[in-house]
């Protein structure tokens, strides 16, 4: 059996459970097309929801997209 193409049982269960994966600052900033430090600054100010773990920030994509959709400017695709 080819183990490279088989999904991990833990990942599969994680996706089925409906729990959303946390993304790091780089991924989140790329999603919003802003600089990572801008995103961290916004999280520290409470402008976007983020989770700080020591010096690292983690975000949920759904929180970011929901928060940015309520802001007075528009995201460009």
N, CA, C and O of each residue as an XYZ file, in Angstrom:
308
protein
N       0.846     -1.181      0.000
C       0.000      0.000      0.000
C       0.890      1.242      0.000
O       1.869      1.310      0.743
N       0.555      2.196     -0.812
C       1.322      3.432     -0.924
C       0.928      4.386      0.213
O      -0.169      4.943      0.214
N       1.830      4.562      1.169
C       1.505      5.397      2.340
C       1.592      6.889      2.031
O       1.068      7.701      2.794
N       2.237      7.263      0.938
C       2.352      8.682      0.605
C       1.026      9.271      0.145
O       0.753     10.445      0.396
N       0.211      8.486     -0.513
C      -1.056      8.983     -1.038
C      -2.237      8.732     -0.105
O      -3.343      9.208     -0.362
N      -2.011      7.993      0.968
C      -3.087      7.683      1.900
C      -3.201      8.790      2.952
O      -2.199      9.123      3.586
N      -4.392      9.371      3.158
C      -4.537     10.406      4.181
C      -4.334      9.811      5.571
O      -4.690      8.661      5.830
N      -3.760     10.610      6.448
C      -3.557     10.170      7.817
C      -4.892     10.062      8.529
O      -5.776     10.894      8.329
N      -5.041      9.048      9.353
C      -6.296      8.834     10.080
C      -6.601     10.015     10.985
O      -7.759     10.413     11.115
N      -5.563     10.587     11.618
C      -5.780     11.709     12.518
C      -6.292     12.928     11.753
O      -7.217     13.599     12.212
N      -5.707     13.220     10.602
C      -6.144     14.353      9.793
C      -7.569     14.141      9.308
O      -8.378     15.069      9.331
N      -7.878     12.940      8.873
C      -9.217     12.626      8.379
C     -10.257     12.807      9.490
O     -11.318     13.381      9.248
N      -9.972     12.334     10.686
C     -10.889     12.483     11.812
C     -11.032     13.951     12.194
O     -12.114     14.398     12.573
N      -9.950     14.687     12.093
C      -9.946     16.119     12.419
C     -10.888     16.879     11.491
O     -11.663     17.723     11.941
N     -10.821     16.582     10.208
C     -11.679     17.244      9.227
C     -13.137     16.845      9.443
O     -14.020     17.699      9.377
N     -13.400     15.586      9.694
C     -14.767     15.113      9.911
C     -15.390     15.698     11.170
O     -16.611     15.842     11.244
N     -14.569     16.037     12.161
C     -15.109     16.533     13.427
C     -15.668     17.948     13.296
O     -16.386     18.408     14.184
N     -15.355     18.637     12.213
C     -15.870     19.985     12.009
C     -15.039     21.052     12.690
O     -15.442     22.215     12.716
N     -13.896     20.693     13.241
C     -13.013     21.658     13.890
C     -12.166     22.324     12.822
O     -11.514     21.654     12.021
N     -12.184     23.646     12.818
C     -11.430     24.371     11.805
C      -9.958     24.480     12.201
O      -9.634     24.775     13.351
N      -9.096     24.243     11.258
C      -7.652     24.304     11.468
C      -7.228     25.750     11.694
O      -7.736     26.655     11.033
N      -6.303     25.973     12.619
C      -5.734     27.294     12.826
C      -4.601     27.499     11.830
O      -3.825     26.581     11.566
N      -4.509     28.698     11.281
C      -3.448     29.004     10.327
C      -2.489     30.006     10.949
O      -2.871     30.788     11.818
N      -1.243     29.976     10.498
C      -0.249     30.883     11.067
C      -0.356     32.268     10.439
O      -1.159     32.499      9.535
N       0.465     33.178     10.936
C       0.410     34.568     10.490
C       0.683     34.703      9.001
O       0.021     35.485      8.318
N       1.643     33.956      8.497
C       2.001     34.047      7.074
C       0.821     33.637      6.189
O       0.489     34.335      5.230
N       0.195     32.515      6.509
C      -0.948     32.046      5.719
C      -2.126     33.021      5.800
O      -2.765     33.332      4.796
N      -2.394     33.493      7.017
C      -3.517     34.404      7.222
C      -3.299     35.724      6.484
O      -4.223     36.259      5.871
N      -2.076     36.244      6.545
C      -1.769     37.500      5.865
C      -1.886     37.333      4.345
O      -2.360     38.233      3.653
N      -1.455     36.187      3.837
C      -1.576     35.923      2.399
C      -3.048     35.843      1.991
O      -3.432     36.320      0.923
N      -3.858     35.239      2.844
C      -5.294     35.136      2.568
C      -5.927     36.519      2.457
O      -6.781     36.749      1.601
N      -5.508     37.432      3.320
C      -6.078     38.779      3.342
C      -5.312     39.769      2.471
O      -5.730     40.915      2.306
N      -4.214     39.329      1.927
C      -3.360     40.162      1.068
C      -2.870     41.403      1.811
O      -2.919     42.520      1.296
N      -2.391     41.173      3.047
C      -1.779     42.234      3.835
C      -0.458     41.716      4.385
O      -0.180     40.519      4.310
N       0.348     42.599      4.931
C       1.637     42.213      5.490
C       1.411     41.482      6.813
O       0.513     41.846      7.572
N       2.216     40.457      7.097
C       2.052     39.707      8.349
C       2.125     40.583      9.604
O       1.378     40.351     10.554
N       2.995     41.568      9.623
C       3.084     42.443     10.799
C       1.837     43.301     10.960
O       1.438     43.612     12.082
N       1.223     43.682      9.855
C      -0.035     44.430      9.923
C      -1.108     43.568     10.577
O      -1.868     44.049     11.417
N      -1.171     42.306     10.196
C      -2.145     41.392     10.770
C      -1.901     41.200     12.268
O      -2.849     41.204     13.054
N      -0.652     41.034     12.664
C      -0.338     40.882     14.084
C      -0.713     42.138     14.865
O      -1.236     42.046     15.976
N      -0.454     43.286     14.302
C      -0.808     44.553     14.958
C      -2.325     44.644     15.128
O      -2.813     45.053     16.182
N      -3.061     44.265     14.097
C      -4.521     44.295     14.165
C      -5.034     43.319     15.229
O      -6.010     43.615     15.919
N      -4.389     42.170     15.365
C      -4.794     41.189     16.371
C      -4.506     41.716     17.781
O      -5.330     41.557     18.682
N      -3.347     42.339     17.973
C      -3.025     42.910     19.287
C      -4.020     43.990     19.686
O      -4.361     44.111     20.863
N      -4.490     44.772     18.725
C      -5.457     45.838     18.991
C      -6.882     45.321     19.133
O      -7.772     46.064     19.547
N      -7.106     44.050     18.793
C      -8.440     43.478     18.889
C      -9.292     43.748     17.665
O     -10.506     43.546     17.706
N      -8.686     44.201     16.579
C      -9.422     44.494     15.349
C      -9.796     43.222     14.602
O     -10.786     43.201     13.871
N      -9.020     42.173     14.776
C      -9.324     40.851     14.225
C      -9.114     39.829     15.334
O      -8.326     40.054     16.252
N      -9.811     38.723     15.248
C      -9.672     37.684     16.264
C      -8.458     36.827     15.943
O      -8.313     36.313     14.834
N      -7.600     36.687     16.926
C      -6.425     35.845     16.793
C      -6.103     35.220     18.131
O      -6.610     35.652     19.166
N      -5.275     34.219     18.111
C      -4.892     33.495     19.320
C      -3.383     33.550     19.436
O      -2.668     33.064     18.559
N      -2.900     34.140     20.513
C      -1.462     34.249     20.701
C      -0.993     33.119     21.604
O      -1.489     32.944     22.717
N      -0.033     32.363     21.108
C       0.569     31.252     21.839
C       2.043     31.584     22.016
O       2.858     31.305     21.136
N       2.380     32.174     23.140
C       3.745     32.655     23.331
C       3.974     33.831     22.405
O       3.272     34.838     22.494
N       4.948     33.713     21.517
C       5.214     34.771     20.542
C       4.511     34.525     19.208
O       4.554     35.374     18.318
N       3.870     33.380     19.069
C       3.234     33.005     17.803
C       1.762     33.382     17.803
O       1.095     33.322     18.836
N       1.265     33.770     16.643
C      -0.158     34.070     16.459
C      -0.757     33.014     15.558
O      -0.123     32.561     14.606
N      -1.987     32.624     15.864
C      -2.747     31.701     15.033
C      -4.126     32.300     14.788
O      -4.656     33.029     15.626
N      -4.691     31.986     13.643
C      -5.967     32.571     13.222
C      -6.835     31.507     12.592
O      -6.337     30.494     12.100
N      -8.145     31.741     12.609
C      -9.092     30.923     11.849
C      -9.450     31.719     10.603
O      -9.776     32.902     10.693
N      -9.392     31.083      9.454
C      -9.709     31.764      8.197
C     -11.124     32.325      8.227
O     -11.359     33.432      7.742
N     -12.063     31.580      8.787
C     -13.451     32.049      8.821
C     -13.586     33.317      9.674
O     -14.349     34.214      9.314
N     -12.860     33.407     10.797
C     -12.895     34.611     11.623
C     -12.357     35.813     10.855
O     -12.917     36.907     10.919
N     -11.269     35.596     10.132
C     -10.651     36.700      9.391
C     -11.557     37.194      8.275
O     -11.756     38.398      8.114
N     -12.105     36.260      7.507
C     -12.958     36.659      6.389
C     -14.234     37.325      6.878
O     -14.720     38.274      6.262
N     -14.774     36.829      7.984
C     -15.968     37.429      8.565
C     -15.666     38.835      9.081
O     -16.446     39.762      8.861
N     -14.548     38.989      9.759
C     -14.160     40.287     10.300
C     -13.863     41.301      9.212
O     -14.235     42.469      9.328
N     -13.198     40.863      8.161
C     -12.848     41.791      7.091
C     -14.058     42.152      6.231
O     -14.092     43.226      5.630
N     -15.047     41.267      6.170
C     -16.228     41.597      5.376
C     -17.033     42.713      6.031
O     -17.783     43.410      5.347
N     -16.893     42.896      7.340
C     -17.606     43.943      8.062
C     -16.860     45.282      8.028
O     -17.412     46.304      8.435
N     -15.615     45.284      7.548
C     -14.837     46.521      7.514
C     -15.242     47.363      6.317
O     -15.767     46.839      5.335
N     -14.998     48.682      6.395
C     -15.495     49.609      5.369
C     -14.800     49.494      4.010
O     -15.208     50.168      3.064
N     -13.777     48.673      3.888
C     -13.142     48.519      2.575
C     -13.418     47.122      2.047
O     -13.941     46.268      2.762
N     -13.066     46.899      0.798
C     -13.391     45.649      0.129
C     -12.105     44.895     -0.203
O     -11.128     45.495     -0.652
N     -12.106     43.577      0.017
C     -10.978     42.743     -0.384
C     -11.023     42.536     -1.891
O     -12.089     42.294     -2.457
N      -9.882     42.629     -2.532
C      -9.789     42.458     -3.972
C      -9.282     41.055     -4.260
O      -8.268     40.639     -3.699
N      -9.957     40.333     -5.110
C      -9.551     38.960     -5.435
C      -8.540     38.957     -6.540
O      -8.079     37.893     -6.952
